Amino acid sequence: MTRYWRENKWHDADFLPMSPTDRGLTHGLGLFETILAIDGSPALVDRHLARMLTSCERLDWENPLPNKLRSAIISQLTAAKLDHGRARVRLAISAGSGQLACPSIGRDHLVWITVSRTEDPPASITLCKAPFVHPSHSFLSGMKSASYADNLLALNHARQRGFDDALYFNDQIHICETSTSNIFGVMDNTLHYPPDDTGCLPGITRTLIIELAEKNTIRTSATSLTESDLMTCDEVFITSAIRGPVRVSRYESTEYTQTTLTDKLRELWQQAVTAEAARNKA
């Protein structure tokens, strides 16, 4: 189910009335957020909206988001009969029409929300090395940009090789992220994660996991990890908004069998997002 915002009103849509000159359509000039909903209520929605607004500021866009987005998401989930179980909410902005070399948001820009049922996350996933590097200092680093072709090509590469996802290294040969998720490694009872300057997305779930670890006296470290470091980790897991923490069972030919810290952090994450979603619905 999709609804879009235009002329100060939400509209139901089977398709989006997008101009063929919309730069989101023609050049990927847009932003999106993917939000987990539990029993008809979005989790961590304020964090997602804050990140989207920060990206808007970096693009010199005035705030294009309509008011009362939280209630709009909840009503859309209810209308789609997604008020029980897990669902995916996708919030997107497309820049609209404008001059090719001008990144400003157009008067005909679109904001839309799509909601759909989501499956339970897998017990584990496998990773291979992505076929190209991730730039560490791209202007788009840190944004959920609609320019997503690199990620899709890397993911397709992984699937063709029989893996679930592809791990990006940056131009400094440090681990960055996967095509769909952030990544963590456990060594010496310490939770290691790539720092922001690797070019990784500062994921909402990534940030929450770091907070939960620190609150529960688990050591954390922003570490520029190499492939050799990854292969010596005791545990490896990825994080994303919809799946939460999911353990990595294998990277290329290196297998990981320990899950103690991953399991604990997944339980803490599940408790946190369930409680936060319930507060949003109250």
C-alpha positions as CSV (number, residue, x, y, z in Angstrom):
1,M,0.0,0.0,0.0
2,T,1.4,3.4,-1.0
3,R,0.3,6.9,-0.2
4,Y,1.9,10.1,-1.4
5,W,1.9,13.7,-0.1
6,R,0.9,16.5,-2.5
7,E,-0.9,19.9,-2.1
8,N,-0.9,19.5,1.7
9,K,-2.8,16.2,1.6
10,W,-2.2,12.5,1.6
11,H,-3.4,10.6,-1.5
12,D,-3.9,6.8,-2.0
13,A,-1.9,5.5,-5.0
14,D,-1.4,2.4,-7.0
15,F,1.3,4.3,-8.8
16,L,3.1,7.6,-8.2
17,P,2.2,10.6,-10.4
18,M,5.8,11.4,-11.0
19,S,7.0,13.8,-13.7
20,P,9.3,12.2,-16.3
21,T,11.8,15.0,-15.5
22,D,11.8,14.3,-11.8
23,R,15.5,14.1,-10.9
24,G,14.9,11.3,-8.4
25,L,13.6,9.3,-11.4
26,T,16.2,10.3,-13.9
27,H,19.3,10.7,-11.7
28,G,18.6,9.2,-8.3
29,L,18.4,12.5,-6.5
30,G,16.4,11.5,-3.5
31,L,16.4,10.1,0.0
32,F,14.7,7.2,1.7
33,E,14.4,5.6,5.1
34,T,13.3,2.0,5.9
35,I,11.5,1.7,9.2
36,L,10.4,-1.4,11.1
37,A,6.8,-1.5,12.4
38,I,5.7,-3.9,15.1
39,D,2.0,-4.5,15.7
40,G,1.0,-1.4,13.6
41,S,3.4,1.1,15.1
42,P,6.8,2.3,13.8
43,A,10.0,1.7,15.9
44,L,12.7,4.3,16.2
45,V,10.8,6.6,13.9
46,D,12.1,9.8,15.5
47,R,15.7,8.7,14.8
48,H,14.9,7.9,11.2
49,L,13.2,11.2,10.6
50,A,16.1,13.1,12.3
51,R,18.6,11.3,9.9
52,M,16.5,12.2,6.9
53,L,16.2,15.8,7.9
54,T,20.0,16.0,8.5
55,S,20.5,14.7,4.9
56,C,18.0,17.3,3.6
57,E,20.1,20.0,5.3
58,R,23.2,18.7,3.7
59,L,21.5,18.9,0.3
60,D,20.3,22.5,1.2
61,W,16.7,21.4,1.0
62,E,14.2,23.0,3.3
63,N,12.3,20.6,5.4
64,P,10.1,18.8,2.8
65,L,8.4,16.4,5.3
66,P,4.7,16.9,6.2
67,N,3.7,17.2,9.8
68,K,2.4,14.3,11.9
69,L,4.3,11.7,9.9
70,R,4.1,9.2,12.8
71,S,0.3,9.3,12.9
72,A,0.2,9.0,9.0
73,I,2.4,5.9,9.2
74,I,0.2,4.3,11.9
75,S,-3.0,5.0,10.0
76,Q,-1.5,3.6,6.8
77,L,-0.5,0.4,8.6
78,T,-4.0,0.1,10.0
79,A,-5.6,0.7,6.6
80,A,-3.3,-2.0,5.1
81,K,-4.3,-4.5,7.9
82,L,-0.7,-4.5,9.1
83,D,-1.5,-3.8,12.7
84,H,-0.3,-7.2,13.9
85,G,3.2,-8.6,13.4
86,R,6.1,-7.1,11.6
87,A,5.9,-4.7,8.7
88,R,8.3,-2.6,6.6
89,V,7.7,1.1,6.2
90,R,9.5,2.9,3.4
91,L,9.5,6.7,3.5
92,A,11.0,8.4,0.4
93,I,11.5,11.9,-1.1
94,S,12.2,12.6,-4.7
95,A,13.7,15.9,-5.6
96,G,11.2,16.8,-8.4
97,S,11.9,18.7,-11.6
98,G,14.8,21.2,-11.9
99,Q,17.9,22.1,-13.8
100,L,20.3,19.2,-14.4
101,A,23.2,20.8,-12.5
102,C,21.0,22.1,-9.6
103,P,20.5,19.9,-6.6
104,S,17.7,22.1,-5.1
105,I,14.4,20.5,-4.3
106,G,11.7,21.2,-6.9
107,R,8.2,22.5,-6.3
108,D,6.8,19.2,-7.7
109,H,8.9,17.0,-5.4
110,L,7.2,13.9,-4.0
111,V,7.1,12.4,-0.5
112,W,5.6,9.0,-0.2
113,I,5.1,6.1,2.2
114,T,4.9,2.4,1.3
115,V,4.0,-0.3,3.8
116,S,4.2,-4.0,3.4
117,R,4.4,-7.2,5.4
118,T,8.0,-8.4,6.1
119,E,9.3,-11.9,6.9
120,D,11.1,-12.8,10.0
121,P,14.8,-12.4,9.7
122,P,17.0,-15.4,8.9
123,A,18.9,-17.2,11.7
124,S,22.2,-16.4,9.9
125,I,23.6,-15.1,6.6
126,T,26.7,-15.6,4.5
127,L,29.0,-12.8,3.1
128,C,31.4,-12.6,0.2
129,K,33.7,-9.7,-0.9
130,A,32.0,-7.0,-3.0
131,P,33.4,-6.7,-6.5
132,F,34.2,-3.0,-6.1
133,V,35.2,-0.6,-3.3
134,H,33.1,1.9,-1.5
135,P,34.4,5.5,-1.5
136,S,35.3,6.7,2.0
137,H,34.8,10.4,1.3
138,S,31.8,10.6,-1.0
139,F,29.4,13.5,-0.4
140,L,26.6,10.9,-0.2
141,S,28.3,9.0,2.6
142,G,26.1,8.9,5.6
143,M,22.9,9.4,3.6
144,K,20.2,6.9,2.6
145,S,20.4,8.0,-1.0
146,A,18.1,6.9,-3.8
147,S,21.3,6.4,-5.8
148,Y,21.3,2.7,-5.0
149,A,22.6,0.9,-8.1
150,D,26.0,0.1,-6.6
151,N,24.3,-1.7,-3.7
152,L,22.0,-3.7,-6.0
153,L,24.9,-4.7,-8.3
154,A,26.9,-5.8,-5.3
155,L,24.0,-7.8,-3.8
156,N,23.4,-9.4,-7.2
157,H,27.1,-10.4,-7.3
158,A,26.7,-12.1,-3.9
159,R,23.6,-14.0,-4.9
160,Q,25.2,-15.2,-8.1
161,R,28.0,-16.6,-6.1
162,G,25.7,-18.3,-3.7
163,F,26.1,-15.9,-0.8
164,D,23.4,-13.7,0.9
165,D,25.2,-10.3,0.8
166,A,28.4,-8.6,-0.2
167,L,30.9,-6.9,2.1
168,Y,32.3,-3.6,0.9
169,F,35.9,-2.5,1.6
170,N,36.6,1.2,1.1
171,D,39.4,2.8,-0.9
172,Q,41.7,2.5,2.2
173,I,41.1,-1.3,2.2
174,H,39.2,-1.1,5.4
175,I,35.9,-2.8,6.1
176,C,33.0,-0.5,5.5
177,E,29.5,-2.1,5.4
178,T,27.6,-4.7,3.4
179,S,25.3,-3.8,0.4
180,T,22.3,-3.8,2.8
181,S,23.6,-3.5,6.4
182,N,26.2,-2.4,8.9
183,I,28.7,-4.9,10.2
184,F,30.2,-5.7,13.6
185,G,32.9,-8.1,14.7
186,V,33.7,-9.5,18.2
187,M,37.3,-9.9,19.2
188,D,38.7,-10.3,22.8
189,N,35.2,-9.8,24.2
190,T,35.0,-6.3,22.6
191,L,32.5,-5.2,20.0
192,H,34.3,-3.6,17.0
193,Y,32.5,-1.6,14.3
194,P,33.8,0.5,11.3
195,P,34.0,4.2,12.2
196,D,32.0,6.7,10.3
197,D,35.1,7.9,8.3
198,T,35.2,4.6,6.5
199,G,32.2,5.8,4.5
200,C,29.7,3.6,6.1
201,L,26.1,4.6,6.8
202,P,25.6,5.5,10.5
203,G,22.7,3.1,10.7
204,I,19.9,3.6,13.2
205,T,20.2,0.0,14.4
206,R,24.0,0.3,14.4
207,T,23.7,3.3,16.8
208,L,21.2,1.5,19.0
209,I,23.3,-1.6,19.3
210,I,26.3,0.4,20.4
211,E,24.2,2.2,23.0
212,L,22.7,-1.1,24.3
213,A,26.2,-2.7,24.4
214,E,27.6,0.2,26.5
215,K,24.6,0.2,28.8
216,N,25.2,-3.5,29.5
217,T,28.9,-3.1,30.1
218,I,30.0,-4.6,26.8
219,R,33.2,-3.0,25.5
220,T,32.9,-1.2,22.2
221,S,35.4,0.1,19.8
222,A,35.2,2.1,16.5
223,T,38.0,0.2,14.7
224,S,39.3,0.4,11.1
225,L,39.1,-3.3,10.5
226,T,41.0,-5.2,7.7
227,E,40.0,-8.4,6.0
228,S,42.6,-10.2,8.2
229,D,40.9,-8.8,11.3
230,L,37.5,-10.0,10.1
231,M,38.9,-13.5,9.6
232,T,40.1,-13.7,13.2
233,C,36.9,-12.5,14.8
234,D,35.1,-14.8,17.2
235,E,31.7,-13.6,16.1
236,V,30.5,-11.4,13.2
237,F,27.0,-10.0,12.7
238,I,25.2,-7.4,10.6
239,T,22.5,-5.0,11.5
240,S,19.7,-3.3,9.6
241,A,16.4,-1.6,10.6
242,I,14.1,-4.4,9.5
243,R,16.2,-7.4,10.5
244,G,18.0,-6.1,13.6
245,P,21.2,-8.1,14.4
246,V,21.7,-11.2,12.3
247,R,24.8,-13.4,12.8
248,V,27.2,-14.1,10.0
249,S,27.9,-17.8,9.7
250,R,30.6,-17.4,6.9
251,Y,32.6,-14.8,5.2
252,E,34.0,-16.3,2.0
253,S,35.6,-19.5,3.3
254,T,35.9,-18.4,7.0
255,E,33.3,-19.8,9.3
256,Y,32.0,-18.4,12.6
257,T,30.4,-20.6,15.1
258,Q,30.2,-18.5,18.3
259,T,27.0,-16.5,18.9
260,T,27.0,-15.6,22.6
261,L,27.3,-11.8,22.2
262,T,25.3,-11.7,19.0
263,D,22.4,-13.5,20.7
264,K,22.5,-11.2,23.8
265,L,22.5,-8.1,21.7
266,R,19.6,-9.4,19.5
267,E,17.5,-10.0,22.6
268,L,18.3,-6.5,23.9
269,W,17.5,-5.0,20.5
270,Q,14.2,-6.9,20.3
271,Q,13.2,-5.6,23.7
272,A,14.1,-2.1,22.9
273,V,12.3,-1.8,19.5
274,T,9.2,-3.6,20.8
275,A,9.0,-1.1,23.7
276,E,9.7,1.9,21.5
277,A,7.0,0.9,19.0
278,A,4.5,0.5,21.8
279,R,5.2,4.0,23.0
280,N,4.7,5.4,19.6
281,K,1.2,3.8,19.3
282,A,0.2,5.0,22.8
